[in-house]
Amino acid sequence: MKVQEQQLKLLLQEVDTSKIVIATKYTDIIGINTLESYGIHLFGENRVQDFLHKYALYHGHGEFHFIGTLQCNKVKYIIDKVSLIHSVDHYALIDEIDKQAQKHQIVMNILIQINIAQEQTKHGFKENEIDDVVAYVEGKKHIKGVGLMMMAPNIEAEDTRIYFRKMKEWLQHIQRTYPEWVHLSMGMSNDYPVALEEGATYIRVGRKVFE
Ligand SMILES: *Cc1c(COP(=O)(O)O)cnc(C)c1O
């Protein structure tokens, strides 16, 4: 899909570019280059194959984040190409990211995905698993945990506020032990203004800026 430039300009007036991750699953390398020409520098990709095609054609100065469901056997393809993985949702994936990062002699930044609304259809750790998974991440040499991510339920933006707020409370809880956990990736096209009010540091916006 083509970039909806008017909508993009409006978004840029409202939100600092350092907080905007555009979900680029809707577009190709031309779209990514257009976004970059407007000052966007964080691109969030969902599917490994699609991402690799675009990455091969990309010569800009931005960064790619991985935001979609990630299978362990695909980690090796993206480990040296993304600067942050938002969607870390099970232990085996943590192990695999650590292993692949070690091979490349890097430290990979990750967010832990939380299934905050306890939806059957959504990925992510449960709230009662948060302390254990954070401690587990902290034990990995080649991973740096920097925050939490959530996918909101498909409800009215205002009804999502309680979940955004819970995420903020969990982050503050983690920060008492690990102050370097600073990011909250939450809010999409329909609810990002509420997410920002509740402390989102990354919003992941797609549909709003594509035709
Ligand atoms: C597509 C996608 C988004 C963006 O959603 P929109 O509703 O298009 O803004 C955010 N996060 C993830 C993980 C996505 O796959």
The ligand as a Tripos MOL2 file, in Angstrom:
@<TRIPOS>MOLECULE
LIG
   15    15     1     0     0
SMALL
NO_CHARGES

@<TRIPOS>ATOM
      1 C1          0.1530   -4.4600   11.9660 C.3       1 LIG1
      2 C2          0.6330   -4.3290   13.3620 C.ar      1 LIG1
      3 C3          0.5370   -3.1250   14.0500 C.ar      1 LIG1
      4 C4         -0.1400   -1.8990   13.4600 C.3       1 LIG1
      5 O1         -1.5110   -2.0620   13.5380 O.3       1 LIG1
      6 P1         -2.4830   -1.0000   12.8060 P.3       1 LIG1
      7 O2         -3.8070   -1.3320   13.3800 O.co2     1 LIG1
      8 O3         -2.3730   -1.2690   11.3600 O.co2     1 LIG1
      9 O4         -2.0130    0.3410   13.1940 O.co2     1 LIG1
     10 C5          1.0660   -3.0680   15.3190 C.ar      1 LIG1
     11 N1          1.6480   -4.1260   15.8980 N.ar      1 LIG1
     12 C6          1.7630   -5.3100   15.2790 C.ar      1 LIG1
     13 C7          2.4210   -6.4350   15.9640 C.3       1 LIG1
     14 C8          1.2540   -5.4440   13.9930 C.ar      1 LIG1
     15 O5          1.3450   -6.6250   13.3760 O.3       1 LIG1
@<TRIPOS>BOND
     1     1     2 1
     2     2     3 ar
     3     2    14 ar
     4     3     4 1
     5     3    10 ar
     6     4     5 1
     7     5     6 1
     8     6     7 2
     9     6     8 1
    10     6     9 1
    11    10    11 ar
    12    11    12 ar
    13    12    13 1
    14    12    14 ar
    15    14    15 1
@<TRIPOS>SUBSTRUCTURE
     1 LIG1         1 GROUP 0 **** ****
